[in-house]
Structure formats: structure tokens, C-alpha cells
Amino acid sequence: MDAVELLLTRSSMPRLIAPGPDDEALKLMQRAALRVPDHMDLTPYQFIILQGDDLVEFGQVFEKAAVEERLPDNVANRAAQLPVRAPTVMVVATRYTDHEKVPRWEQLCSAATAAFAVEQMAFALGYGAIWRTGPFAEMLQVKKALNIEAENDVLGFLYLGTPAVPTPIKPEKDREIFRRYKKA
Ligand SMILES: Cc1cc2nc3c(=O)[nH]c(=O)nc-3n(C[C@H](O)[C@H](O)[C@H](O)COP(=O)(O)O)c2cc1C
């Protein structure tokens, strides 16, 4: 797949089955994540990979957090099942550095582009991926279970695996978001 095709067709895939990305694919995803714009080379992001039994354990973390935070029954009841929807889940989080030239919002932007680079590499390699968040991304209990410092932000969970059916490619959005500068 060439770069233009990747950029114009990448689509998320929620229906994911085994196998998840192998070590070689994970290495390529890491290299892609390290290619993103990064002011002052701070690498302000971290990825935690969960596979196999990790996902069951992580589901229990969600379940416990749901009870502690008194989430509605319909959320709490399915909490344990959320991470096991894919063979691999990557938690994407910031790793902020205090820097006089690079405020945290810039570092957050960099982290988001790194997450997207992983999604793009997954798609280019024929894997399926979807970026999800939900209430658990913002919970301190979840950060603690992953050894993510409270001051950092969890940007989401990248669900990765083999597409259960060929990834449906969404049609292009027919909208104008570019406009020429005109003095106000
Ligand atoms: C920060 C962020 C959080 C997201 N959270 C969710 C989510 O919790 N659940 C969900 O179904 N999609 C979520 N999405 C959207 C999907 O990842 C995906 O982009 C969307 O389904 C559209 O599909 P596409 O990527 O093929 O255009 C999120 C996207 C971003 C950027």
C-alpha cells in the first residue's frame, strides 16, 4: 500500500480477532510512533501493550473501578468484557516533561499523533485497529494499575487485531475544511 492510499483510505475496524500484531509488527508500530512531530524531542508519550491474560486482568481493573465509581449497571456489567474484544490492546498515555518551550498541550498533540501513527501502521500491515476511550480512560485506578503517573493523561485504548471480515473502507467525507486566508 502506498502512502497516499493509506492516508485516503485508512478506516477503523471494531471487529477484531486473533492473531494480534506479532513482535515484528509491534516494532514497526513503535518506529512509526517515534516518527511523529515532537517539539524538542521529548517523546511525550508511552504505550502499554496488553495481550492474552493481561486483557482478562485489565478487565477486572475496569470492573472494580466501575463499582468504586458507581457507574451505571449497564456500564459496570460489561466492564470486564471490554478489553477482551481484541487480541491486543495498547494503552496510549502522555509522558509529560516540564519544559519552558513546550507546554503540555503541545506534548498532548504529539502523543495523539503517535497514537494515530500506530493506527496507520496497523492498517498498512493489514491489521485492524480502533481507538476507544470511555470513562475508564480518565480513572485514577486505571492509571495506577498501569503504572501511569496521575499527572499524565490516558488518551485512549488502541484495540488491535486481525479484521474479522475485510475492513470496510468508509467513503470519503465530502466537506470543505480548507479555506483561503482572507483578512478579517
Ligand atoms: C480520542 C478518540 C477517542 C475515541 N473514542 C471512541 C470510543 O470510545 N468508542 C468508539 O466507538 N469510537 C471512538 N473513537 C472513534 C473511533 O476510533 C473511530 O475513529 C470512529 O469509529 C470512526 O472511524 P474511522 O476511524 O474509520 O473514521 C475515538 C476517536 C478518538 C480520536
The ligand as a Gaussian input file, in Angstrom:
#p B3LYP/6-31G(d) Opt

LIG

0 1
 C       -9.633000      10.405000      21.124000
 C      -10.601000       9.461000      20.455000
 C      -11.453000       8.693000      21.227000
 C      -12.360000       7.823000      20.653000
 N      -13.170000       7.063000      21.453000
 C      -14.015000       6.182000      20.897000
 C      -14.798000       5.310000      21.708000
 O      -14.707000       5.319000      22.928000
 N      -15.642000       4.458000      21.086000
 C      -15.751000       4.417000      19.726000
 O      -16.535000       3.604000      19.213000
 N      -15.005000       5.212000      18.941000
 C      -14.153000       6.087000      19.484000
 N      -13.375000       6.900000      18.693000
 C      -13.607000       6.904000      17.232000
 C      -13.013000       5.703000      16.519000
 O      -11.678000       5.491000      16.886000
 C      -13.080000       5.894000      15.003000
 O      -12.271000       6.968000      14.599000
 C      -14.501000       6.138000      14.518000
 O      -15.258000       4.977000      14.749000
 C      -14.569000       6.500000      13.019000
 O      -13.969000       5.510000      12.272000
 P      -12.790000       5.834000      11.244000
 O      -11.550000       5.985000      12.069000
 O      -12.771000       4.651000      10.340000
 O      -13.167000       7.085000      10.521000
 C      -12.434000       7.744000      19.248000
 C      -11.545000       8.505000      18.463000
 C      -10.645000       9.347000      19.061000
 C       -9.696000      10.155000      18.187000

